[in-house]
Amino acid sequence: MKTAIIATDATGTPVGSTQILASARDWAKLGELYARDGVVSGRRILPQGWVRYSATSTLGTSYGAGFWTNDGLDAKGRIRNGMPCDMLFASGVMGQRVYIVPSTDVVIVRLGVTEDWPDFDIEGDEQLVREVLAALPPAPKPACPQPG
């Protein structure tokens, strides 16, 4: 990532969980890193198992390590609306999102301002993901357990 700017707190410590500004291309690069299990150009960047850990929900929610997942109880609606069960996504302020679908090696970056609080038009994004995936050649469906 070449354009990323990470905001810091008052002491100069990077916030990390929020306030990272980057171009759509750079967000796509981050998504690609996760879609390909932490490997870029044949080189492992992330520790083995980190992507799986990040994509596994914790504490009965649909949130993993920095990403929303589709394996928790509150993901049923997303799956019912056509989001792949192996998808994970980063969700930023006002609907900035990076959708990662490892089973299809697809990354969708959605930048823009959506003031539809609290979900920032997730329904519109569900339609976007469905339409992008429908435009691709058929891919094997991932074997994913149904949440709860």
N, C-alpha and C positions, 0 to 999 in steps of 0.2 A: 504494500500500500504506500503510495507516494504522497497523497494529499491529506492524510489523516492529521487532525489536530485534536489533541486530547486536553480537555479542560482540567484545571487543577483546583484544589480547594485553597483556602486562605493560607495554608502552610506550604503550598507548592506540591502537595501530593496528588498524583493523577487520580481523578474520580473513578475512571475505569468502567463503572456500570452504566453511566450516562454521559451525555455531553461530549460525544466523539463526533466530530464533523469530518466528512469525507465525501469524495465524488461517488457517483453511482458505480463507476468502473471499479473503484477501490472496494466498495461494499461487495460488489460481485466477486472480487478476488477473495475476500474473506469467506463468502458463501461457498465458493469453489473449494477452498481449503477444507471446509467441513463436509461438503458433498463427496469429497474424495478421501475421506477418512484421515485427514491431516497430512496428506502427501501431495507435494507439488513437484512437477517435473522429475518424478522418481525419487524425490528426497523427502524423508519423513521430517515434518516440521513440528507436529504435535505428538505427544507421547502416545504410544499404542493404547487404545481403549478410551482415550479422552473424548472423542466424538461420541462414542456410545454413552459414556457417562453424561456428557452434556445434553444428550437427547433423551435421557431417562428422567421422568418426572420424580419429584421428591415431595414428601410430606402430604400425599394425597391431592396434590395440585397438578397442574399441567405445566409446571415450570421446572426446568432442569438446571444445569450449570450455565446460566447466561442466556438460555434459549427457552422459548415456549415450545412445548412438545404436543404430540397428538396421542399420548398414551395415558393421560390422566382423566379423571372423571369429568372435568369440565371441558374436555375435548370432544365429547360425543356430538355436539352440534356441528363443529367444524368437519368432522368425518362424515356425518350425515349430509352435509352440504358439499361434499365432493373433495375435501382436502385429503390428500394421501395420508395414510396412517403413519408412514415413516417420515413425514415432513417435520421439520423443526424451523423455528423462525425467531429472528431478533426483531423486537418491536420498540421503536423509539417514539419520542414525543410527536404528537400530532399525526400519527400514522406512518411515520418513516419505517419501512419494514424490509427485511431480507428474508425471503422464503427459500428454503433449501430442501430439495427432494432427492435424497441419495439414490433411490431406486431408478430414477430417470436421469441422474446427473444434471438436473436442472436447478438453476438459481434465478430467482426473480427479485429484482430490486425495485421497490416502490418508494419514490421520494415525492414529497408534496405536502401541502398543508390540508389537513382534514380536522375540522373543529368539532366533529360529531363525538362528543364525550359520552361515555367513557371508552367506547371500543374503537373509535376512529374509523368507522365504516369497515369493519372486518367483513361484513357481508359483501361489499363491493370487491374486496380483495379475494374472497372465496370465489367469486365469479371470475376474476382475473386469472387465478391459478387454474381453475377448471378449464377455461378457454385456452390458456397456453398449453396445458397438458393434452387437451383434445386435439390440438394442431400437430402434435408430435406423432411419429410412428408408434404403434402399440408396443408397450413394454410389459414384461411380466409384472404382475401385481405382487407387492411385497407381502410376506406372511407376517401379519401384525395381529397381536391379540387385541380384542375389543376392550376398551376401557370399562372398568367397573361392571 
